[in-house]
Amino acid sequence: MENIDQNEDDERIKRLEYEHLHKIETLKRSQVPYESFKDELRSK
Protein backbone atom coordinates (compact mmCIF):
# COMPACT_ATOMS: atom_id res chain seq x y z
CA MET A 1 0.00 0.00 0.00
CA GLU A 2 2.76 2.41 0.90
CA ASN A 3 4.43 1.72 -2.42
CA ILE A 4 1.31 2.79 -4.33
CA ASP A 5 1.17 6.06 -2.42
CA GLN A 6 4.81 6.66 -3.24
CA ASN A 7 4.14 6.11 -6.93
CA GLU A 8 1.20 8.48 -6.86
CA ASP A 9 3.36 11.10 -5.19
CA ASP A 10 6.04 10.64 -7.83
CA GLU A 11 3.46 11.05 -10.59
CA ARG A 12 2.06 14.18 -8.97
CA ILE A 13 5.54 15.66 -8.52
CA LYS A 14 6.47 14.92 -12.13
CA ARG A 15 3.24 16.50 -13.33
CA LEU A 16 3.81 19.61 -11.21
CA GLU A 17 7.38 19.95 -12.43
CA TYR A 18 6.23 19.57 -16.02
CA GLU A 19 3.48 22.17 -15.60
CA HIS A 20 5.94 24.53 -13.93
CA LEU A 21 8.42 24.17 -16.78
CA HIS A 22 5.62 24.67 -19.27
CA LYS A 23 4.53 27.88 -17.55
CA ILE A 24 8.09 29.19 -17.57
CA GLU A 25 8.43 28.41 -21.29
CA THR A 26 5.12 30.12 -22.00
CA LEU A 27 6.16 33.16 -20.01
CA LYS A 28 9.48 33.39 -21.83
CA ARG A 29 7.72 33.10 -25.17
CA SER A 30 5.18 35.77 -24.23
CA GLN A 31 7.95 38.13 -23.13
CA VAL A 32 9.80 37.99 -26.43
CA PRO A 33 7.42 40.34 -28.27
CA TYR A 34 7.56 42.73 -25.34
CA GLU A 35 11.37 42.74 -25.36
CA SER A 36 11.53 43.48 -29.07
CA PHE A 37 8.85 46.14 -28.64
CA LYS A 38 10.92 47.76 -25.89
CA ASP A 39 13.95 47.80 -28.17
CA GLU A 40 11.94 49.50 -30.89
CA LEU A 41 10.78 52.18 -28.46
CA ARG A 42 14.33 52.79 -27.27
CA SER A 43 15.65 53.21 -30.81
CA LYS A 44 13.16 55.96 -31.65
C-alpha positions as CSV (number, residue, x, y, z in Angstrom):
1,M,0.0,0.0,0.0
2,E,2.8,2.4,0.9
3,N,4.4,1.7,-2.4
4,I,1.3,2.8,-4.3
5,D,1.2,6.1,-2.4
6,Q,4.8,6.7,-3.2
7,N,4.1,6.1,-6.9
8,E,1.2,8.5,-6.9
9,D,3.4,11.1,-5.2
10,D,6.0,10.6,-7.8
11,E,3.5,11.0,-10.6
12,R,2.1,14.2,-9.0
13,I,5.5,15.7,-8.5
14,K,6.5,14.9,-12.1
15,R,3.2,16.5,-13.3
16,L,3.8,19.6,-11.2
17,E,7.4,19.9,-12.4
18,Y,6.2,19.6,-16.0
19,E,3.5,22.2,-15.6
20,H,5.9,24.5,-13.9
21,L,8.4,24.2,-16.8
22,H,5.6,24.7,-19.3
23,K,4.5,27.9,-17.5
24,I,8.1,29.2,-17.6
25,E,8.4,28.4,-21.3
26,T,5.1,30.1,-22.0
27,L,6.2,33.2,-20.0
28,K,9.5,33.4,-21.8
29,R,7.7,33.1,-25.2
30,S,5.2,35.8,-24.2
31,Q,8.0,38.1,-23.1
32,V,9.8,38.0,-26.4
33,P,7.4,40.3,-28.3
34,Y,7.6,42.7,-25.3
35,E,11.4,42.7,-25.4
36,S,11.5,43.5,-29.1
37,F,8.9,46.1,-28.6
38,K,10.9,47.8,-25.9
39,D,14.0,47.8,-28.2
40,E,11.9,49.5,-30.9
41,L,10.8,52.2,-28.5
42,R,14.3,52.8,-27.3
43,S,15.7,53.2,-30.8
44,K,13.2,56.0,-31.6
